[in-house]
Amino acid sequence: MITIRRANERGVADFDWLNSKHSFSFGHYYDAAHMGFGPLRVINEDRVIPGEGFPTHGHRDMEIISYVLEGALEHRDSIGTGSVIRPGDVQRMSAGTGISHSEYNHSGSEPVHFLQIWIVPAARGLKPGYEQNHFPSEERDGRLRLIASPDGRDGSVTVHQDVRLYSALLDGGQSAEHGLAAGRIAWVQVARGEVTLNCQRLGTGDGAAVDGESAIVLGDAQAAEVLVFDMPAEEV
């Protein structure tokens, strides 16, 4: 079964400095039918104007992934990490017992466009941590490239949950397939472009919950950037 969450159905937060689209309930946007999917709790598509951002704030017991589509995002946190995240970079921050951080548009002239993803960890009270890696476009061209996993294999960032996150860049006749083991579910998020998911058409900002399928088949793409989350059906 595939349940599509269209881009225009998402929650919206629109401020002078921020435009944010929420796939699941977040902040002032509450939707009892969309509280998350498996251990995936948040996918926010954020656009921040030059020189603005999120001032220092705290988190606990959450795996937070930042995935930049355009521009540059500056990160600073209470464990001494400072970095700038650009397209192709994946940042994982484990909030654990508690961490404070800020996120700002690094540029004074260009907007930053990124996805903020929250995953519920397998255990509470973990030690806070940070990890960042770069995944060149050629490694994701025409295929699903593992970018986050519980064991950090193949250079992926490590998440403290049984979630495997893949990224693909697909265009024209390119296609990609991913098998789902029994008891596994998936969420497919189209960051931009268009693609078919098991023959169903998805566009920019669309997401889809996949349950009871043996495989994910992506094809008939038009300048598509796609994220695939392979997850347990229940939080573990």
C-alpha positions as CSV (number, residue, x, y, z in Angstrom):
1,M,0.0,0.0,0.0
2,I,1.2,3.5,-0.9
3,T,-0.3,6.5,0.7
4,I,0.7,9.8,-0.9
5,R,1.1,13.0,1.1
6,R,0.9,15.8,-1.4
7,A,3.1,18.9,-1.1
8,N,0.1,21.2,-0.8
9,E,-1.4,19.2,2.0
10,R,1.5,19.9,4.4
11,G,1.4,22.3,7.3
12,V,2.9,25.8,6.7
13,A,4.8,28.2,8.9
14,D,5.4,31.5,7.1
15,F,7.3,34.3,8.8
16,D,9.3,37.3,7.5
17,W,12.5,35.2,7.6
18,L,11.3,31.6,7.3
19,N,9.0,29.6,5.1
20,S,8.6,26.1,6.4
21,K,6.5,23.2,5.1
22,H,5.7,20.4,7.6
23,S,5.1,16.8,6.4
24,F,4.1,15.9,10.0
25,S,2.8,17.7,13.0
26,F,5.3,20.3,14.2
27,G,5.2,23.4,16.3
28,H,1.8,25.2,16.0
29,Y,0.8,22.8,13.2
30,Y,-1.1,19.8,14.6
31,D,-2.6,17.0,12.5
32,A,-3.6,13.8,14.4
33,A,-3.5,11.9,11.1
34,H,0.1,12.9,10.4
35,M,2.1,12.5,13.6
36,G,5.0,10.7,11.9
37,F,5.6,7.3,10.3
38,G,7.3,4.6,12.1
39,P,10.3,6.2,13.9
40,L,10.3,9.1,11.4
41,R,8.9,12.1,13.3
42,V,9.7,15.3,11.4
43,I,10.4,16.3,7.8
44,N,10.4,20.1,7.5
45,E,11.3,21.8,4.3
46,D,12.8,25.1,5.4
47,R,13.7,28.3,3.4
48,V,15.6,30.9,5.4
49,I,16.4,34.4,4.0
50,P,20.0,35.7,4.0
51,G,21.5,36.4,7.4
52,E,18.7,34.9,9.4
53,G,18.0,31.6,11.2
54,F,17.1,29.7,14.3
55,P,18.8,31.2,17.5
56,T,20.2,28.8,20.1
57,H,17.6,26.3,21.3
58,G,17.6,22.9,23.0
59,H,16.7,19.3,22.1
60,R,16.6,16.0,23.8
61,D,16.4,12.4,22.8
62,M,16.1,12.9,19.0
63,E,18.3,12.1,16.0
64,I,18.3,15.3,13.8
65,I,19.5,15.2,10.2
66,S,20.0,18.4,8.1
67,Y,20.1,17.9,4.3
68,V,20.9,21.1,2.3
69,L,19.4,21.5,-1.1
70,E,20.6,25.1,-1.9
71,G,22.8,27.6,-0.2
72,A,24.7,27.1,3.0
73,L,23.6,26.4,6.6
74,E,25.8,27.4,9.5
75,H,25.6,25.2,12.6
76,R,26.9,25.8,16.2
77,D,26.2,23.7,19.2
78,S,26.9,23.3,22.9
79,I,29.4,20.4,22.5
80,G,31.8,22.6,20.5
81,T,30.8,21.8,17.0
82,G,30.8,24.6,14.4
83,S,30.3,23.8,10.7
84,V,28.8,25.0,7.4
85,I,26.6,22.5,5.6
86,R,26.2,22.8,1.8
87,P,24.5,20.7,-0.9
88,G,25.7,17.1,-0.8
89,D,26.5,17.4,2.9
90,V,24.5,15.4,5.5
91,Q,24.7,16.4,9.2
92,R,23.5,14.2,12.0
93,M,23.1,15.6,15.5
94,S,22.2,13.2,18.4
95,A,20.4,15.3,21.0
96,G,20.6,12.5,23.6
97,T,20.6,13.8,27.2
98,G,20.5,17.4,25.9
99,I,22.1,19.7,23.4
100,S,21.7,23.3,22.4
101,H,22.4,24.5,18.9
102,S,21.7,27.3,16.4
103,E,21.2,27.2,12.7
104,Y,21.7,30.3,10.5
105,N,21.9,31.1,6.8
106,H,25.6,31.4,6.3
107,S,25.1,33.8,3.4
108,G,24.3,37.5,3.6
109,S,23.0,37.5,0.0
110,E,21.5,34.1,-0.9
111,P,18.7,32.1,0.7
112,V,19.3,28.6,2.2
113,H,16.9,25.8,1.4
114,F,17.1,22.6,3.4
115,L,15.3,19.6,4.9
116,Q,15.3,19.1,8.7
117,I,14.6,15.5,9.6
118,W,13.9,14.1,13.1
119,I,14.1,10.4,13.9
120,V,13.1,8.9,17.3
121,P,16.2,7.1,18.7
122,A,16.2,3.5,19.8
123,A,17.2,4.5,23.3
124,R,16.8,7.5,25.5
125,G,19.6,9.2,27.4
126,L,22.3,8.8,24.8
127,K,25.5,10.9,24.8
128,P,25.0,14.0,22.6
129,G,27.0,13.8,19.4
130,Y,27.6,15.2,15.9
131,E,28.6,13.8,12.5
132,Q,28.9,15.3,9.0
133,N,29.8,13.8,5.7
134,H,29.7,14.8,2.0
135,F,28.1,12.7,-0.7
136,P,29.1,13.9,-4.2
137,S,26.4,14.1,-6.8
138,E,28.2,11.5,-8.9
139,E,27.7,8.9,-6.1
140,R,23.9,9.5,-6.2
141,D,23.5,9.9,-9.9
142,G,21.1,7.2,-11.2
143,R,21.2,5.2,-7.9
144,L,20.2,5.2,-4.3
145,R,23.2,6.0,-2.2
146,L,23.2,5.1,1.5
147,I,23.7,8.4,3.5
148,A,22.6,7.4,7.0
149,S,22.4,4.0,8.8
150,P,22.6,2.4,12.2
151,D,26.2,1.1,11.6
152,G,27.6,3.9,9.5
153,R,28.6,1.6,6.7
154,D,29.8,2.8,3.3
155,G,30.7,6.2,4.8
156,S,27.1,7.0,5.8
157,V,26.5,9.0,9.0
158,T,25.4,6.9,12.0
159,V,21.9,7.2,13.4
160,H,20.9,5.6,16.7
161,Q,17.9,3.8,15.2
162,D,17.3,1.0,12.7
163,V,16.8,3.4,9.8
164,R,18.6,3.4,6.5
165,L,18.3,6.7,4.6
166,Y,19.2,6.8,0.9
167,S,19.5,9.7,-1.6
168,A,19.2,9.5,-5.4
169,L,19.5,11.9,-8.3
170,L,17.4,10.7,-11.2
171,D,16.6,12.1,-14.6
172,G,15.4,11.0,-18.0
173,G,15.5,7.2,-18.4
174,Q,17.3,6.6,-15.1
175,S,15.6,4.4,-12.5
176,A,16.4,2.9,-9.1
177,E,15.0,0.0,-7.1
178,H,15.2,-0.8,-3.4
179,G,13.9,-4.0,-1.9
180,L,12.0,-4.0,1.4
181,A,12.4,-6.9,3.8
182,A,9.4,-8.3,5.6
183,G,8.3,-6.1,8.5
184,R,9.9,-3.0,7.0
185,I,8.2,0.2,5.8
186,A,9.5,3.1,3.9
187,W,8.9,6.8,3.4
188,V,9.8,8.4,0.1
189,Q,10.3,12.2,0.0
190,V,10.7,14.1,-3.3
191,A,13.0,17.0,-2.5
192,R,12.6,18.4,-6.1
193,G,11.6,17.3,-9.6
194,E,9.2,14.5,-10.5
195,V,9.4,10.8,-10.4
196,T,7.2,7.7,-10.4
197,L,7.0,5.5,-7.3
198,N,5.7,2.0,-8.2
199,C,3.9,3.7,-11.2
200,Q,2.4,6.5,-9.1
201,R,3.5,10.0,-10.0
202,L,5.1,12.2,-7.3
203,G,6.2,15.8,-7.6
204,T,8.4,18.3,-5.7
205,G,7.5,18.2,-2.0
206,D,5.4,15.1,-2.2
207,G,5.9,12.3,0.2
208,A,4.6,8.7,0.3
209,A,4.2,6.1,3.1
210,V,5.0,2.6,1.8
211,D,3.7,-0.4,3.7
212,G,3.3,-4.0,2.7
213,E,5.3,-3.6,-0.5
214,S,8.3,-5.8,-1.4
215,A,10.1,-3.1,-3.3
216,I,10.3,0.5,-4.2
217,V,10.8,1.3,-7.9
218,L,11.6,4.9,-8.9
219,G,11.6,5.9,-12.5
220,D,10.4,8.2,-15.3
221,A,12.2,11.0,-13.5
222,Q,12.5,14.7,-14.4
223,A,15.5,16.3,-12.5
224,A,14.5,14.5,-9.3
225,E,16.2,14.4,-6.0
226,V,14.6,11.7,-3.8
227,L,15.1,10.5,-0.2
228,V,14.1,7.0,0.8
229,F,13.8,6.0,4.5
230,D,13.8,2.2,5.1
231,M,12.5,1.6,8.6
232,P,11.0,-0.9,11.0
233,A,7.2,-0.8,11.1
234,E,7.4,-0.1,14.9
235,E,9.8,2.1,16.8
236,V,12.6,-0.1,18.2
